[in-house]
């Protein structure tokens, strides 16, 4: 198949850990690479956010990233990108004049808007699949007035879900929310995110640590990720006399300027009285993450809400137990009592209790970590996720065509 991925703000080439660079970037990159390994030809379309990147970049054999000029050639916060979606759609459609995809898979609601617009400009329209990665209705529920999404999201996002040929939800909780938005249940497939089991492993070097116990938090630094809650919990454990340190990975302004969230978290660390035990590491490349995960006793993911969450998968693949908020995709991926512990969101006391219990029980930590690795191997390998996704593409195309006719695969060596 020829597969067009549309990921308007989340380029698979981006440095992770910034405000708008996280799990979606990893998902799009890994899924595209694995689909290409299965014999498909993949192009990933993303908005150009600088003036120097080449128009086309080979990400991996069979995967090309296409930078489309749509709006200013600089970073634009994702919630400010909606006005540039028509230009993005026009650029994508122009590229399709000599490269007609069999299926389009858009990621995030604005990419869905652009993908449907691009398809409408074609005489022979491909089928459109969509993954939301986050839903505005859930974001508003938890953030209220702090939600910076454009007002149009309230009606455009459900419209995307109803108009595309199929929706790939990343967890059962998201599928439930989609049904409430009017997406036909027959159009919804639940396929989780995956993890690179060859990169994230229990065996290998690990970073040295300063104290007896280390807790790790990894991800984009925005308030809803709950890192402040983790800092408060570690401060409480330090006050009890537990010899523990916390390393927070993520954040840091890409241009070297101020990062308000990093500054806010540093203030919380000072208020706990345990500031010297809390390291705000900033962004860390994917290549260095396994060594960092292996150095931890526990990884904590305490968001207010989470559409899926790739960090727990990476931690479990490295054999590290996870303390996770019992929200969204974390309910599916982290097994309470099996691979880690569930805690209520925004509850520093519950996080402290769960972490304390694990830090003081090494045999339990080892068992939960081993269980996590087994779970990742059994269900979350990207090879399986890509196979399931490809099946959903083929089923959607066959249903739309009224037949089970096979779709072309990329010939050996590249193009058809």
PyMOL commands that set and color helices and strands:
alter all, ss='L'
color gray80, all
select helices_A, chain A and resi 23-37+78-80+82-95+109-120+136-146+153-163+172-180+185-187+223-225+227-239+260-272+275-277+286-294+311-317+328-333+348-359+362-379+382-401
alter helices_A, ss='H'
color red, helices_A
select strands_A, chain A and resi 2-6+41-47+56-60+63-68+103-107+127-131+166-169+188-190+213-218+244-249+278-282+298-301+321-325+340-343
alter strands_A, ss='S'
color yellow, strands_A
deselect
rebuild
show_as cartoon
